[in-house]
């Protein structure tokens, strides 16, 4: 059995290595996947005034997609455009199936300390940068099946997906830096740094992939900002600026269709 698994992993790893991690021209990458975190029964964090993370990040992700379509000729895909639950593993699988060049998962942070504030941006590692990064990853991963509930096949799949991610790891770090610095420049908010953590939603991405924590919904002040259309636009523009800085794109050309797993809308 072990010999069989080794053969399968070696073959699949070789197949993944045949494709470049990212392809960006002067008008931007060919396919960008934006992932609004949580959804459906998974509300994500809930602010002191009852604001649900799933709704905030969906609104923010849709704004990011809109701006990307205004500025780039890339195809923009969203993992969801409505309030629906999608398993974490399916999100990067969706990006892989569609040949995505970039994957950006958008979230809002939470902490027991209601004064905690600022931006954090993550890329995948199985060793968290610090205890805070470990805590954030544990919260975002809580909807994943427990280890006891997994089958052997699930464990093998996680190993294979992690192998696929290795190629894009360095570029994920660079994408995280670009997006994070852009968000800081455009907001003046607290810098909580670019960090590494074991986020399930990033496992297996065969392209540069990051997770953005766009503020602390547990902080009453930032909860209010996160529900502000003006602030959402500011954050969305910063994320797009970071993506464009990473790819070297500068052209403002009409985009293509915006597509999601469950719903499709067209932009003229």
C-alpha positions in Angstrom: 0.0 0.0 0.0 2.8 2.4 0.9 4.6 1.7 -2.4 1.3 2.4 -4.3 0.8 5.7 -2.5 4.4 6.7 -3.2 4.0 6.0 -6.9 0.7 7.9 -7.0 2.2 10.9 -5.2 5.3 11.0 -7.4 3.2 10.9 -10.6 0.8 13.6 -9.5 3.6 15.8 -8.2 5.4 15.5 -11.5 2.1 16.5 -13.3 1.7 19.6 -11.2 5.3 20.6 -11.8 4.6 20.8 -15.6 2.4 23.8 -15.1 3.7 27.3 -14.1 2.5 28.6 -10.8 1.4 31.9 -12.3 1.2 33.6 -15.7 0.8 37.3 -15.9 1.1 39.6 -18.8 0.9 43.4 -19.1 -2.9 43.2 -18.7 -2.8 40.9 -15.6 -3.1 37.2 -14.9 -5.5 35.1 -17.0 -7.6 33.9 -14.1 -8.1 35.3 -10.6 -10.2 33.5 -8.0 -11.6 35.6 -5.1 -12.9 33.5 -2.2 -15.3 35.2 0.3 -14.8 33.2 3.5 -17.5 31.2 5.3 -21.1 31.3 4.1 -24.4 29.5 4.8 -24.5 27.9 8.2 -20.9 28.9 8.8 -21.3 32.5 9.8 -17.7 33.1 10.7 -17.0 35.6 13.5 -19.8 37.7 14.8 -19.2 41.3 15.9 -20.5 42.9 19.2 -23.3 44.5 17.2 -24.3 41.2 15.5 -22.5 41.7 12.2 -21.7 38.4 10.6 -18.3 37.9 9.0 -19.8 35.9 6.1 -21.9 38.9 4.9 -19.1 41.4 5.3 -16.5 39.4 3.3 -19.0 38.5 0.6 -19.8 42.2 0.0 -16.0 43.0 0.0 -15.2 40.1 -2.4 -17.9 41.3 -4.8 -16.4 44.7 -4.7 -12.9 43.3 -5.4 -14.2 41.4 -8.4 -16.0 44.5 -9.7 -12.8 46.6 -9.5 -10.7 43.8 -11.1 -13.1 43.7 -14.0 -12.8 47.5 -14.4 -9.0 47.5 -14.4 -7.9 44.2 -16.0 -8.8 41.8 -18.8 -8.5 38.8 -16.4 -11.3 36.3 -15.9 -12.5 36.8 -12.4 -14.0 33.8 -10.6 -15.6 33.8 -7.2 -16.1 30.7 -5.0 -19.5 32.1 -4.0 -21.7 35.1 -4.9 -24.5 34.3 -2.5 -24.9 33.1 1.1 -24.1 29.5 0.7 -21.7 27.1 2.5 -18.8 25.7 0.5 -16.3 23.2 2.1 -12.8 24.7 2.5 -11.2 22.0 0.4 -13.6 22.7 -2.5 -12.5 26.4 -2.7 -8.9 25.7 -3.8 -10.1 22.7 -5.8 -12.3 25.1 -7.7 -9.3 27.4 -8.4 -7.2 24.5 -9.5 -9.9 23.1 -11.9 -10.3 26.5 -13.5 -6.5 27.0 -14.0 -6.4 30.0 -11.7 -3.2 32.1 -11.6 -4.0 33.7 -8.3 -6.2 32.8 -5.3 -7.2 35.4 -2.6 -9.4 34.3 0.3 -11.0 37.3 2.2 -11.9 37.2 5.9 -12.5 39.4 8.9 -10.5 38.7 12.1 -11.7 38.3 15.7 -10.1 38.2 19.1 -11.2 38.0 22.8 -9.5 41.4 23.2 -12.0 43.9 21.7 -9.3 46.4 21.2 -7.4 44.2 18.8 -7.3 45.9 15.4 -5.5 46.1 12.1 -4.7 44.0 9.0 -3.0 40.6 8.8 -2.2 38.7 5.6 -1.3 35.1 5.5 0.2 32.5 3.2 0.4 28.8 3.8 2.8 27.0 6.1 2.4 24.1 8.5 4.4 26.0 11.1 2.6 29.1 12.2 4.6 32.3 12.6 3.4 32.8 16.2 0.6 31.9 18.6 -1.6 34.6 17.2 -1.3 33.2 13.7 -2.0 29.7 15.0 -5.1 30.9 16.7 -6.4 32.6 13.6 -5.8 29.4 11.5 -7.5 27.2 14.1 -10.6 29.5 14.0 -10.8 29.5 10.2 -10.2 25.7 10.0 -12.9 24.8 12.6 -15.5 23.7 10.0 -13.1 21.0 8.7 -13.7 17.4 9.6 -11.8 16.2 12.7 -8.8 13.9 12.2 -10.8 11.0 13.7 -13.5 11.5 11.0 -11.2 11.5 8.1 -10.6 8.4 6.0 -7.2 7.3 4.8 -8.0 8.6 1.4 -8.6 12.1 2.8 -5.1 12.0 4.4 -3.5 11.0 1.2 -5.3 13.8 -0.6 -4.1 16.4 1.8 -0.5 15.1 1.3 -0.9 15.4 -2.5 -2.4 18.8 -2.3 0.4 20.0 -0.1 2.9 18.8 -2.6 1.1 20.8 -5.3 1.3 23.9 -3.2 5.1 23.7 -2.8 5.8 25.2 -6.2 3.7 28.3 -5.5 4.9 28.9 -1.9 7.5 31.5 -2.7 5.2 33.5 -5.0 2.5 33.3 -2.3 4.8 35.1 0.1 5.5 37.8 -2.5 1.7 38.2 -3.3 1.0 38.5 0.5 3.6 41.2 0.9 2.3 43.2 -2.1 -1.4 43.0 -1.0 -0.6 43.7 2.7 1.6 46.8 2.0 -1.1 48.1 -0.3 -3.8 47.7 2.3 -1.6 49.6 4.9 -0.8 52.4 2.5 -4.5 52.9 1.6 -5.9 52.8 5.1 -3.4 53.9 7.8 -4.6 51.0 10.0 -2.4 49.0 12.3 0.1 46.7 10.7 -0.1 43.2 12.2 2.2 41.8 9.6 2.5 39.1 6.9 2.4 35.7 8.5 2.4 32.0 7.8 -0.1 29.6 9.2 -1.8 26.2 8.3 -5.0 27.4 6.7 -6.9 24.5 5.2 -8.4 26.8 2.5 -4.9 27.4 1.1 -3.8 23.8 1.1 -3.3 22.4 -2.4 -3.5 25.6 -4.4 -1.3 25.2 -7.4 -1.0 29.0 -7.8 0.1 31.8 -5.5 -2.6 31.8 -2.7 -3.1 34.1 0.3 -5.7 34.8 3.0 -6.5 38.4 3.9 -7.8 39.4 7.3 -9.4 42.8 6.5 -9.9 44.0 10.1 -11.2 42.9 13.4 -15.0 42.4 13.4 -14.7 41.8 17.2 -13.6 45.4 17.6 -16.7 47.7 17.7 -14.9 50.5 15.8 -13.6 48.2 13.1 -16.9 46.3 12.9 -18.5 49.6 12.0 -15.8 50.3 9.4 -16.2 46.8 7.8 -19.9 47.5 7.2 -19.2 50.9 5.6 -19.5 50.9 1.8 -16.8 53.6 1.7 -14.4 51.5 3.7 -15.2 48.3 1.8 -14.4 50.1 -1.4 -11.1 51.4 0.1 -10.1 47.9 1.2 -11.1 46.4 -2.1 -9.1 48.9 -4.1 -6.1 48.2 -1.9 -6.4 44.5 -2.5 -6.6 45.1 -6.3 -3.7 47.5 -6.2 -1.7 44.8 -4.4 -2.6 42.2 -7.0 -1.6 44.5 -9.8 1.6 45.4 -8.1 2.4 41.7 -7.8 1.7 40.9 -11.4 3.1 44.1 -12.9 -0.2 44.8 -14.6 -1.0 48.3 -15.4 -3.6 48.3 -18.2 -7.2 49.3 -17.5 -9.2 47.2 -19.9 -12.7 45.7 -19.7 -12.9 42.4 -17.8 -14.6 39.1 -18.7 -17.4 37.3 -17.0 -17.5 37.0 -13.2 -18.2 33.4 -12.3 -18.7 31.4 -9.1 -19.2 27.8 -8.2 -22.9 28.3 -7.7 -23.9 31.4 -9.6 -22.9 33.2 -12.8 -23.3 36.9 -13.6 -22.0 38.8 -16.6 -20.5 42.2 -16.7 -20.8 44.2 -19.9 
